[in-house]
C-alpha cells in the first residue's frame, strides 16, 4: 500500500504539470495503468491447483 500511495503522489505531481508540459498526460496514463495492474495482482483471488497443494503437503 505504501508503494501505491507513493504512485498516487507521483501521479498527482505529473497531473499538475500537464498545462505546462502536455506530454505529462501520457506519463499519467502509464502510471494509472501501472496502479491498476498492481491493484489487480494484489486484490484478485489467485488460482491454485489442489493437486499441487496435495503434493506439497499443504492439503
C-alpha positions in Angstrom: 0.0 0.0 0.0 2.9 2.3 0.6 4.0 1.8 -3.0 0.5 2.6 -4.2 0.4 5.8 -2.1 3.7 7.0 -3.5 2.5 6.3 -7.0 -0.6 8.3 -6.4 1.6 11.2 -5.2 3.8 11.0 -8.3 0.7 10.8 -10.5 -0.7 13.9 -8.8 2.6 15.8 -9.3 2.6 14.9 -13.0 -1.0 15.9 -13.4 -0.1 19.4 -12.2 2.5 19.6 -14.9 0.1 18.9 -17.8 -0.8 22.5 -18.5 2.9 23.3 -18.9 4.2 20.0 -20.3 1.4 18.3 -22.3 3.3 15.1 -22.7 2.9 14.6 -19.0 -0.6 13.3 -19.9 1.0 10.2 -21.4 3.1 9.6 -18.3 -0.1 10.0 -16.1 -1.8 7.3 -18.2 1.2 5.0 -17.8 1.1 5.5 -14.0 -2.6 4.9 -13.9 -2.2 1.7 -15.9 0.6 0.5 -13.6 -1.6 1.3 -10.5 -4.5 -0.7 -11.9 -2.2 -3.6 -12.7 -0.8 -3.6 -9.1 -4.3 -3.4 -7.6 -5.5 -6.4 -9.7 -2.5 -8.5 -8.8 -2.9 -7.8 -5.1 -6.7 -8.0 -4.8 -7.9 -10.6 -7.2 -8.1 -14.2 -6.0 -5.2 -16.3 -7.1 -5.7 -19.6 -8.9 -4.4 -22.7 -7.3 -4.1 -26.4 -8.0 -5.4 -28.9 -5.5 -3.0 -31.5 -7.0 0.0 -29.2 -6.4 -1.1 -28.3 -2.9 -1.6 -32.0 -2.1 1.8 -32.9 -3.4 3.3 -30.1 -1.3 1.5 -31.5 1.8 -0.5 -28.3 2.3 -3.8 -30.2 2.0 
